[in-house]
Amino acid sequence: MFRSAVLAYVPDHAAPWAFADEVTSLCPYWICNEAPRVMPDLSGGVAEPGGGRFPLSVNRKPVAWTDPHGASITWIAAEDVVP
């Protein structure tokens, strides 16, 4: 399942994590692209590059930084991710 930048509009701050738990129980892959303030744990200790970029994660692991509207992507090297 993929969805991008929609959980910021959910008023309940616990709802994004409830959503994540539900999605990961229903399908083998969850691709998430939310603002860092919405789901801060998904940046996985990787330094934010600035410029309003969003962490792109697969199954809660950061893989890239993206432009919020899909204009660019910068892949995160495996050695840059803190377990």
N, C-alpha and C positions, 0 to 999 in steps of 0.2 A: 504494500500500500504506500502511496505517495500523496503527501499534501504539503502545501507550502504557505507559510505566513498567514495562517488563519487563527491559530490559537491565541494570538494577542487580542482578539475580539471577544474571547470568552471571559466574562466578568469574574468567575470563580478562579482564584489563583491555584487551587489544587486540581482543577479540571484538566490542564494539559498533561499532568502525570497520570491521572486516571485514564485519560484517552490513550496515552502511550502504553499503559499496562493492558488495556483492552485490545488494542491493535496487535501488540506482540503475542497475545494469546490466540489470535485469530488467523494470523498469516506468518509465514516464515521470514519475511523481509519487511522492514519498516524504514522508509527513506523520509527523513525529516529535514526541513529547511525553514527554521524559525529564527527570529531575531534572538540574539544572545540573552537579552533580558527576559525573554519568555521562558526559555528552558536552558538556563545557564550551565547546567551540568553536561549538556551535550557537546560543549566545546572541548571536553576531556583534557583540560590542562594545556591546551595548545594556545599560544599567545594570539590574541585577536590582532589581525593586521590593520585594523582601523578602516576608516572610510565607510562605515555603516555596513560592513559585510556580515553575512549570515553564515553560521556553521551548517554545513551539509553533513548529516550523519546517516549511517546505515546501521540499523539495529543498535542504536545508541552509541556508536563509535564514530568520531569525527573523521571525515575523509577529505573534506575540501572547505574552502571559504568561497562564498558566492555573492554576486551582486543581488540585492533583493528582488530585482525584476528579471534576472536571468541573463544579463548582458555579459557576465564574465564568470569564470570559475578558476580558482587556484587550488590545485591538489595539494594535500598535506602529505609530506613524506612520512613513511612509517616511523622513522627514527625521531621525528618531531612530536610524536604522540606519547604522552606520559600515561602509563597504565593505571 
